[in-house]
């Protein structure tokens, strides 16, 4: 790979393994098996319907950091908590960092407030991770759910400008504050969108459904859009086809990145995509 491209393995749910140059990042680690239950708080459980493409034991040993959008059991599960190196940097919300540093012993968990950044460097490669706005719910329900962040990864050579910008939405709904992402981070090459229309008891929707996902693509205008987080748990009610149809209705179908669970894609700054998969091990 060159300075203009990143390789992404879609493991499942919102879990990606991203390799840019000499750096390797893991997002929202969820390695529960099919049939196991994720804890979503207040006694709410959701059963996993799919199997992750690879296991925690299959990850490369040279992980540089985890980017964690928030502290829910389908994004940071008991398998990750028990199996990940407690010295691994975890870039996340201030709320999640306090829990990880305290009760869970992840001493290098770092809380990023909105628009705060942390830069990772290995060899000749650099990734700057910036926390961007996200809201898991509106009204009183927002206070019952953990704070969530989106992230922008600005990738480039260690001594040069960013060549590739990747947006990770986190479990957000569409709201006015997301417009600031486009203003501050123009020229997004790829948007990774947490979809699924997650629906809680009582009918409250707390992640984007397919229509909202397409609305966000239209708002931010990334060159490419990679859907994740849409069919792995029983609380997801909006399937991938909803997003695909909504993109096509808005004339944005050519931005879709087709990357099923277990596949790898290489994404370039020129909006070129190549796919390899499915795989059983992350040959990154």
N, C-alpha and C positions, 0 to 999 in steps of 0.2 A: 504494500500500500504506500501511497505517496502522501504529501501534506494536505491534499485536497479531498481525501476520502476516509471513511470510517467503516469498519465491518461490525455488523450487529447480528447477534444470535438471539432469536426470540425463544425464550425458555418456556414461557407461559404466563398467564395473567398479566401483571405489569413488570415481569422480571426479564430484563435484557442483559446480555453481556456485550459490552461495547469496547471494541479495540480501536484506538486511534494511535498510530505510530507505535511507540514503546509503552503506552499507557493502556491499562485495562480497568474498566469500571463495571460494577454490577449495580443494577437498579432494583429497588423494591423486592428483596429476596423472599420468594415464596416457593418452598419445595415440598409442601404437603402433598400427599398422594391422593389419588382418586378415592373418594369415599370418606376421607378424613374431614374434620370440621375446623374451620377458622373461627376464632373468637373475635367478634366485632364490638364487644362491650355491652354492659347492662344485660348480660345473660343471653345476648343474641348470638346465635351460631349460624354459619352457612356451610353447607356441604360442598366439597370440591367435586366437580363433575368430570374433570380431565386429569391426565397425568402430566407432570412437568417433563419437558423434552429431555432434560438431563438432571442428574442428582447433584446435591451439594458436593458430594465426593468427586464429581467429574470436573469441577471448576479448576482452572489453571492456578498454580500456586503463587503466581506473581500479581494477584489483585492489588490495585493501587488504592481503591476506595469504593465504598458503597454510597450511592445517592438514594436517599430514602425520603419519599414524599410525605409520609406521615406514619403514625404508629397504629395501624390496624392489622389484624391477624392474617389478612390476605396479602399484606405487603411486607410484613416482618413477622414471620411465624416462629413457632417453637423450634423447628428444625434449624432455621437460621440462627436463632438465639443460642442454641446449644452447640452448633457446629462451626460457626465463623470464628476466626481469630479475633480475640478481644483487643488486640492491638491494631486492628484494621481501622483506618479512618472511616467514619460514617458522617456524611454531610447531610443534614436534616434540619428539621424545625427546632427552635429552642425548647419547645415542650418535649419532643422526642429525645433530644440530646440529654436532658436532665434525667429521664427515665433510664436511658441506655448507660449513662455514666454511673448512675446510682445503683439501682437494684440489679442491673444486668452486667455491670462491670466492663462495658465497652469504653475504656478510658480515653480513647481518641475521638469519641463522638463529638461533633461540632455543630452547634446550633447557628443557623444562618437566618437572620431577620430578612424581611423582604428587601431586595436589592443589595444585600450583602453578598460578597463573593469570596471564594477560596480558590487558589491556583495550585494545580498539581503539575509537577514536572518530573519526567524521567528521561534521562539522556537528552535527545534532541527534540522531545515532544512535550507539548504543554496543553493542558485543558483547564480553562477557567470556568468554574461552576458558580452561577449566580442564581440566588433564590428569587423567584418571581411570584406575582400574586396567584392565589388560588382560594376557593371557598367551597367547602364540602356540602354546605347547606345554607339556607337563609332562615332568618327569624330565630325563634327560641331553640329550634333543633340544632343550630350551629354551635350553641354552647355545650351540647351534649356529645358532639363529635370532636375527635382530636384535630388540632390545627393542621392544615395541609399547605404544602408549597409546590409550585411548579419550579422548573429549573431550566436554565439555558446553559448549554455547554458550548463554549467558544474554543475551538480546537485549532492549533497552529504550531509552527516550529517554536522551539524554546526561545529564540531570539528574534522572532518576526511577528507579523500581524496574524490575527485569526483568519483561517482559510475556510472553516466549516462551522456552521452554527446549528445546533440541534436543540429543539425545545421539547421538554418532557412536561406534559400538562399536569401530572398528578391528578388526584381525584377531585377535580373542580367541576362546578357548574359554570355555564357562561354568564358573566356579569360585566358591568361596565368597566370595572378595574382592569380587565384583561386588555383593553385598548392600549394601556401604557406599555405593554410588552412590545407591541409593534413600534411604538414611538421610540423606546429605548434600545430595542434590539432588532433593527430593521434587517432585512435580507436573510430571514431564516431559511436554511436549506432543507430542513426536515422537521416536521412536527410529529411527535409520538403522542397519541391521544388516548387517554383512559376513558373508555366508553362503557357500554353495558346497561345504562339506565338503571343503576343499582336502586332497588326499591325496598324500603323498610316496611315493617308492619304498619298498617294504616295508610299505605300508598304513597309515602313521601319518597321522592326520587332524589338521590344524593350524588349521582355521577351523571355525566352527559349521556343522553341517548344518541341514536344515530343522527337525528335532526340537529341536535345541539352541536355534535361533533362537526358536521358540515358547516354549521353557522360559524364555528370558531375558525375553520379553515378559511372561510371567506373573509373573516375579520383580520386574521394575521397574515394571510397570503404567503404561507410557506411554499417552497417549490414542490415539496413532496409531503405526503401525510401517511403515517404508519399507524393503523389501528391496533390497539391491544386492549386487554381487560374487558372482554365482551362475552365469553361463554364458559368461563371456568367455574363459576359458583351459582348456587341456586338463587341468589338475590339479584342476579343479572336478568333483566327482562327485555332488553333491546338487542337483538342479534346483529351480527356483522352486516347482514344484508340490508338492514335499516340504514346503516351509514353509507354503504355503497350506493344505494338508491338515492339517498339525499345528496350525496356528492354529484351524482349524474344529473339530478334535477337542477342543480345550481351551475351546471357546466364545468364542474371541477373534477370529473372522473379521471382525467389524465394525471392527476396528482397522487392517486392511490398507489401505495407500495404494497404489493401482494407478498406477504410474508407470513405463512401459517406457522403455527407452533412447531419448533424443531428445525426451521429453515434459517439460513444465514443470508443476509443481504449486504452488499457493499454499496454505500451511498456516497456519491461524489458531490463536490460543490457545483458542478455543472448539471445537477439533477439527473445524473445517469445512475441506473440501478442494475446490479447484477445479482442473481440469486443462486444459492447452492442449498440443497436440502431435499428431504429432511435428513437430519443427522442424529446420532446418538451420543456424540461427544463433541465438545466445543473446540475444534481444531483451530484455535486462534493463536 
